[in-house]
Amino acid sequence: MTPMNPTPEFGFGTQIRKSPYFDATVRWGANAFSVYNHMYIPRDFGDPEQNFWNLVTDAILCDVAVERQVEITGPDAARFVQMLTPRDLSRMAVGQCKYVLITNAEGGILNDPILLRLGETHFWLSLADSDILLWAQGVAVHAGMDVTIREPDVSPLQLQGPKSGVIMQALFGEAITDLRYYRLRELELDGIPLIVSRTGWSSELGYELYLRDGARGDALWEKIMAVGAPLGLKAGHTSSIRRIEGGMLSYHADADSDTNPFELGLDRLVNLDMEADFIGKAALRRIRDQGVRRLQVGLVIEGAPLQGPNTTFWPVLKDGVIVGKVTSAIHSPRLGRNIALAMVSAAHAAPGEAVEVAGASGRVAAKVVERPFYDPAKQLAVAQAPCAA
């Protein structure tokens, strides 16, 4: 397989950074970008529905270099990282990854990164879209700890989909099959230095390849595609369809600094009984004891298939009164339904609750359902019955 397009010249300025894979993604069909962590990220390789099917039936390679790394090193690195998150890290081993929340003093979520432990005193926070580098550096000023905090030359790719394991074996050999979920390994591909982890933002089998030399980005992309394309690999972008099916959060859409973990049902990521202190501990204890006034839910929305994701927050109404908002919505071709994540009043969060959504085409009926819409065993979790049933 050969790249789809010659490389055109995009009229971008220098204020927003390009990834090491930028030119490669354009050659392979990227034709639209957005900005994430002050970098351009490919958002369109043609038909988003085809991108979804490529992901769930074969495999896709995604430029996610925008997942910038905050590197924390030094004698107090472990203690400092624990201060940033309410998740108990006391048993986190070298070579392990964990999904964590970064909270502020009010218990609000500033980011939901993957934390990687590369050594006893060496950590990366692999970020969603927010300036956690500045936050961590600011916290360190008054923390009284011996740490160094910087952004390293690290740029991830995501190789995701059911065929990703076969492709990884072709790239790295049979030994890669021993890499467990949420574990990492230091590897090389023809001399290109990498950290490889069994993680990803797709709800599918997948790997992330963290390039440790930005000058090798083009070469890495082409090597992966040369091996993977004959096995079904396509160039692609992160799929809104699949991540909403899986109930996965998108920061700034489904969570922000005014959202706390209990509203999202992420109690498992908060340990208020551990001895270690962390930013927001007192506030989260208070929120836990008082209870929350709103909750994230799944919605099935009636009406014609949505032609793309929502670009504004749509009001959720009960008997004409606004009781919440849709944060992420999409049409799932696999489920044949419009599905959404929403934040609604706790009084209207029970599965089966009938509501309305004031979307782009006016008010339509909707129903609260359990998340995820497509469960980890890959079974349908959303009934095909109409909302009125």
C-alpha positions as CSV (number, residue, x, y, z in Angstrom):
1,M,0.0,0.0,0.0
2,T,1.2,3.5,-0.8
3,P,0.3,6.9,0.7
4,M,-2.9,8.4,-0.6
5,N,-1.7,12.0,-1.2
6,P,1.4,13.9,-2.1
7,T,2.3,16.3,0.7
8,P,0.6,19.7,0.2
9,E,1.7,22.8,2.1
10,F,-0.7,23.7,4.9
11,G,-0.7,27.3,5.8
12,F,-0.2,26.9,9.6
13,G,1.9,29.3,11.6
14,T,4.6,28.4,14.1
15,Q,2.6,29.1,17.3
16,I,0.9,25.7,17.2
17,R,3.3,22.8,17.0
18,K,3.2,20.0,14.4
19,S,3.9,16.5,15.5
20,P,6.8,14.4,14.2
21,Y,4.2,12.4,12.2
22,F,2.5,15.5,10.7
23,D,3.9,15.1,7.1
24,A,3.3,11.3,7.2
25,T,-0.3,11.7,8.2
26,V,-0.9,14.2,5.4
27,R,0.6,11.7,2.9
28,W,-1.6,9.0,4.2
29,G,-4.8,11.0,3.8
30,A,-5.3,13.4,6.8
31,N,-7.3,16.4,5.5
32,A,-8.5,18.2,8.6
33,F,-6.9,19.0,11.9
34,S,-7.8,20.5,15.3
35,V,-5.7,21.8,18.1
36,Y,-5.0,19.8,21.3
37,N,-2.3,20.6,23.9
38,H,-1.0,23.4,21.6
39,M,-0.4,21.0,18.7
40,Y,-2.2,20.0,15.5
41,I,-4.0,16.6,15.7
42,P,-5.4,14.8,12.6
43,R,-9.2,14.6,12.9
44,D,-10.3,13.5,9.4
45,F,-9.0,10.8,7.1
46,G,-12.2,10.8,5.0
47,D,-15.3,9.0,6.2
48,P,-15.5,8.8,10.1
49,E,-17.8,5.8,9.9
50,Q,-15.3,3.9,7.7
51,N,-12.6,4.9,10.3
52,F,-14.8,3.3,13.0
53,W,-15.2,0.1,11.0
54,N,-11.5,0.0,10.3
55,L,-10.9,0.3,14.0
56,V,-13.3,-2.4,15.2
57,T,-12.7,-4.9,12.4
58,D,-9.0,-4.4,11.6
59,A,-6.6,-1.8,13.0
60,I,-5.8,1.9,12.7
61,L,-2.6,3.9,13.3
62,C,-3.3,7.3,15.0
63,D,-1.0,10.3,15.5
64,V,-1.6,11.1,19.2
65,A,1.7,13.0,19.7
66,V,-0.6,15.7,21.3
67,E,-0.7,13.4,24.3
68,R,2.3,15.3,25.7
69,Q,4.3,13.9,28.6
70,V,5.0,15.6,31.9
71,E,8.2,13.9,33.1
72,I,8.7,13.9,36.8
73,T,12.1,12.7,38.1
74,G,14.2,13.0,41.3
75,P,14.5,11.5,44.7
76,D,11.0,12.7,45.7
77,A,9.3,11.9,42.4
78,A,7.0,9.2,43.8
79,R,5.8,11.3,46.7
80,F,5.2,14.3,44.4
81,V,3.2,12.3,41.9
82,Q,1.0,11.0,44.7
83,M,0.4,14.5,45.8
84,L,-1.2,15.3,42.4
85,T,-3.7,12.5,42.3
86,P,-6.3,10.9,44.6
87,R,-5.6,7.4,43.3
88,D,-3.4,5.3,45.7
89,L,-0.1,4.7,44.0
90,S,1.6,2.9,46.9
91,R,1.7,-0.4,45.0
92,M,2.5,0.9,41.6
93,A,5.4,-1.0,40.2
94,V,8.1,0.0,37.7
95,G,6.8,-0.9,34.3
96,Q,3.2,-0.3,35.2
97,C,0.7,2.2,33.9
98,K,-2.4,3.6,35.7
99,Y,-5.3,5.7,34.7
100,V,-5.4,8.6,37.2
101,L,-7.1,11.9,37.9
102,I,-5.4,15.2,38.6
103,T,-7.5,17.2,41.0
104,N,-7.5,20.8,42.2
105,A,-8.1,22.1,45.7
106,E,-11.8,22.0,45.2
107,G,-11.8,18.4,44.0
108,G,-12.3,19.3,40.4
109,I,-10.6,17.4,37.6
110,L,-7.8,19.1,35.8
111,N,-6.8,16.1,33.7
112,D,-7.3,12.4,33.4
113,P,-3.9,11.1,32.1
114,I,-2.2,7.7,32.0
115,L,0.6,7.6,34.5
116,L,3.6,5.5,33.4
117,R,6.3,4.5,35.9
118,L,9.6,4.0,34.0
119,G,11.8,3.7,37.1
120,E,11.7,4.1,40.8
121,T,12.1,7.8,40.5
122,H,11.0,8.3,36.9
123,F,7.3,9.0,35.9
124,W,5.4,10.2,32.8
125,L,1.9,11.7,32.9
126,S,0.5,11.1,29.4
127,L,-1.9,14.0,29.1
128,A,-5.3,14.8,27.9
129,D,-5.8,18.4,26.8
130,S,-4.7,20.8,29.5
131,D,-1.6,22.6,30.8
132,I,-0.6,20.1,33.5
133,L,3.1,20.8,32.9
134,L,2.5,24.3,34.2
135,W,0.3,23.1,37.1
136,A,2.9,20.5,38.2
137,Q,5.8,23.0,37.9
138,G,3.7,25.5,40.0
139,V,2.9,23.0,42.6
140,A,6.6,22.0,42.8
141,V,7.6,25.6,43.6
142,H,6.2,25.4,47.1
143,A,6.2,21.6,47.6
144,G,9.6,21.4,49.2
145,M,10.5,18.3,47.3
146,D,13.5,17.4,45.2
147,V,12.0,16.9,41.7
148,T,12.6,17.9,38.2
149,I,9.6,18.5,36.0
150,R,9.8,18.9,32.2
151,E,8.3,18.0,28.9
152,P,10.6,15.4,27.2
153,D,11.0,14.6,23.5
154,V,8.3,12.0,23.5
155,S,5.6,11.6,20.9
156,P,3.0,8.7,21.1
157,L,1.3,6.8,18.3
158,Q,-1.7,4.6,18.9
159,L,-2.0,1.2,17.1
160,Q,-5.5,0.1,18.0
161,G,-8.0,-2.6,16.8
162,P,-8.4,-6.4,16.9
163,K,-5.5,-6.9,14.5
164,S,-3.1,-4.7,16.4
165,G,-1.6,-7.7,18.3
166,V,-0.7,-9.5,15.0
167,I,0.8,-6.3,13.7
168,M,2.8,-5.8,16.9
169,Q,4.2,-9.4,16.6
170,A,5.2,-8.7,13.0
171,L,7.0,-5.5,14.2
172,F,8.6,-6.8,17.5
173,G,8.4,-10.5,17.5
174,E,6.5,-13.1,19.5
175,A,7.8,-11.7,22.9
176,I,5.5,-8.7,22.6
177,T,2.5,-11.0,23.3
178,D,3.7,-11.2,27.0
179,L,3.1,-7.5,27.5
180,R,0.1,-7.3,29.9
181,Y,-2.7,-4.7,29.9
182,Y,-1.5,-1.4,31.5
183,R,2.1,-2.5,31.4
184,L,5.0,-0.9,29.5
185,R,8.3,-2.0,28.0
186,E,11.4,-0.3,26.6
187,L,12.0,-1.4,23.0
188,E,13.7,-0.4,19.7
189,L,12.4,-0.7,16.2
190,D,15.3,-0.8,13.8
191,G,17.2,1.5,16.1
192,I,14.3,3.9,16.9
193,P,13.9,4.2,20.7
194,L,10.4,3.5,22.1
195,I,8.4,2.9,25.1
196,V,5.5,0.5,24.2
197,S,2.5,0.1,26.5
198,R,-0.7,-1.9,26.3
199,T,-3.0,1.1,26.6
200,G,-5.1,3.3,24.3
201,W,-8.1,5.5,23.8
202,S,-10.3,3.2,21.8
203,S,-12.0,0.6,23.9
204,E,-10.3,-2.0,21.6
205,L,-7.2,-4.1,21.8
206,G,-4.3,-1.7,21.3
207,Y,-0.9,-0.4,22.0
208,E,0.8,3.0,22.3
209,L,4.2,3.5,21.0
210,Y,6.0,6.4,22.6
211,L,8.7,7.7,20.3
212,R,11.7,9.0,22.2
213,D,13.4,10.9,19.3
214,G,11.2,13.3,17.4
215,A,13.6,13.3,14.4
216,R,12.6,9.7,13.7
217,G,8.8,10.3,13.5
218,D,8.5,10.0,9.7
219,A,10.6,6.8,9.6
220,L,8.6,5.2,12.5
221,W,5.3,5.9,10.8
222,E,6.4,4.4,7.5
223,K,7.9,1.3,9.1
224,I,4.7,0.6,10.9
225,M,2.5,1.1,7.9
226,A,4.9,-1.0,5.7
227,V,4.5,-3.9,8.0
228,G,0.9,-3.3,9.0
229,A,-0.9,-2.4,5.8
230,P,-0.7,-5.9,4.3
231,L,-2.2,-7.1,7.6
232,G,-5.2,-4.7,7.4
233,L,-3.8,-1.6,9.1
234,K,-5.2,1.8,8.0
235,A,-4.1,5.3,8.8
236,G,-6.8,6.8,11.0
237,H,-7.9,9.1,13.8
238,T,-9.3,8.5,17.3
239,S,-12.9,7.4,16.9
240,S,-15.6,9.5,18.6
241,I,-18.1,6.7,17.8
242,R,-16.1,3.9,19.5
243,R,-15.0,6.0,22.6
244,I,-18.6,7.1,23.3
245,E,-19.8,3.5,22.8
246,G,-17.2,2.6,25.4
247,G,-18.2,5.4,27.8
248,M,-14.7,6.9,27.6
249,L,-14.3,10.5,28.7
250,S,-13.1,13.4,26.6
251,Y,-11.6,16.1,28.7
252,H,-13.2,19.5,28.2
253,A,-16.3,17.8,26.9
254,D,-17.3,15.2,29.6
255,A,-15.1,16.5,32.4
256,D,-13.5,19.8,33.4
257,S,-12.2,21.6,36.5
258,D,-15.8,22.0,37.8
259,T,-16.5,18.2,37.6
260,N,-15.6,15.9,40.4
261,P,-14.8,12.2,40.3
262,F,-18.0,11.2,42.1
263,E,-20.2,12.8,39.5
264,L,-18.6,10.6,36.9
265,G,-18.8,7.4,38.9
266,L,-15.0,7.3,39.2
267,D,-15.0,6.6,42.9
268,R,-12.5,3.7,42.3
269,L,-9.9,6.3,41.4
270,V,-10.2,8.1,44.7
271,N,-8.7,6.7,48.0
272,L,-9.7,9.1,50.8
273,D,-8.5,6.7,53.5
274,M,-4.8,6.4,52.5
275,E,-2.3,8.1,54.7
276,A,-0.7,10.1,51.9
277,D,-2.0,13.6,51.3
278,F,-3.0,14.9,47.9
279,I,-4.4,18.1,46.5
280,G,-8.2,18.2,46.9
281,K,-8.4,15.5,49.6
282,A,-10.4,17.6,52.1
283,A,-12.8,18.8,49.3
284,L,-13.4,15.3,48.0
285,R,-14.1,14.0,51.5
286,R,-16.7,16.7,51.9
287,I,-18.3,15.9,48.5
288,R,-18.4,12.2,49.3
289,D,-20.1,12.9,52.6
290,Q,-22.6,15.4,51.3
291,G,-23.4,13.5,48.1
292,V,-23.5,14.9,44.6
293,R,-26.3,16.8,42.9
294,R,-25.7,15.6,39.4
295,L,-24.4,12.4,37.7
296,Q,-23.0,11.4,34.3
297,V,-25.4,9.1,32.4
298,G,-25.8,7.5,29.1
299,L,-28.6,8.6,26.8
300,V,-30.2,7.1,23.7
301,I,-31.6,9.9,21.6
302,E,-34.4,9.5,19.1
303,G,-34.6,11.2,15.7
304,A,-32.6,10.9,12.5
305,P,-29.0,9.7,12.7
306,L,-26.6,12.4,13.8
307,Q,-24.3,13.5,11.0
308,G,-21.4,14.0,13.4
309,P,-20.5,14.7,17.0
310,N,-22.2,17.6,18.8
311,T,-20.1,20.8,18.8
312,T,-22.1,22.5,21.6
313,F,-23.6,21.2,24.9
314,W,-27.2,20.4,24.2
315,P,-29.8,21.0,27.0
316,V,-31.5,18.0,28.6
317,L,-35.0,18.7,29.7
318,K,-37.6,17.1,31.9
319,D,-41.2,18.4,31.6
320,G,-39.8,21.5,29.9
321,V,-37.2,22.2,32.6
322,I,-33.5,22.0,32.0
323,V,-32.0,19.2,34.2
324,G,-28.6,18.8,32.5
325,K,-26.6,18.8,29.3
326,V,-25.4,16.4,26.6
327,T,-21.6,16.5,26.7
328,S,-20.8,14.0,23.9
329,A,-23.2,12.6,21.2
330,I,-22.8,10.6,18.1
331,H,-24.6,8.1,15.9
332,S,-23.4,4.5,16.3
333,P,-23.7,2.6,13.0
334,R,-23.2,-0.7,14.9
335,L,-26.0,0.0,17.4
336,G,-28.2,1.8,14.9
337,R,-28.9,4.5,17.5
338,N,-27.9,8.0,18.5
339,I,-25.9,7.7,21.8
340,A,-24.6,10.3,24.2
341,L,-22.9,11.0,27.5
342,A,-24.7,13.6,29.6
343,M,-24.5,15.2,32.9
344,V,-27.9,15.4,34.6
345,S,-29.5,16.1,37.9
346,A,-29.2,13.1,40.2
347,A,-33.0,13.1,40.6
348,H,-33.2,12.2,36.8
349,A,-30.2,9.9,36.5
350,A,-32.0,6.5,36.9
351,P,-31.9,4.1,33.9
352,G,-35.2,4.3,32.1
353,E,-35.9,7.9,32.8
354,A,-37.6,9.6,29.9
355,V,-36.2,13.1,29.0
356,E,-35.9,15.4,26.0
357,V,-32.7,16.7,24.3
358,A,-32.7,20.1,22.6
359,G,-30.3,19.3,19.8
360,A,-29.4,20.9,16.5
361,S,-32.7,19.8,14.9
362,G,-35.0,20.7,17.9
363,R,-36.4,18.8,20.8
364,V,-36.3,15.0,20.6
365,A,-37.1,12.2,23.0
366,A,-34.3,10.5,24.9
367,K,-33.9,7.9,27.6
368,V,-31.3,7.4,30.3
369,V,-29.4,4.1,29.9
370,E,-26.5,2.3,31.5
371,R,-22.9,2.9,30.3
372,P,-21.0,1.7,28.4
373,F,-23.2,1.3,25.4
374,Y,-21.1,-1.5,24.1
375,D,-19.7,-3.6,27.0
376,P,-16.2,-5.0,27.5
377,A,-17.2,-8.4,26.2
378,K,-18.3,-6.7,23.0
379,Q,-21.9,-7.4,23.5
380,L,-24.7,-4.9,22.8
381,A,-25.5,-3.0,25.9
382,V,-28.2,-0.7,24.4
383,A,-31.6,-2.2,23.6
384,Q,-32.8,-1.6,20.1
385,A,-36.3,-0.6,21.4
386,P,-37.5,3.0,20.9
387,C,-37.1,5.5,23.7
388,A,-40.9,5.5,24.2
389,A,-41.0,1.8,24.9
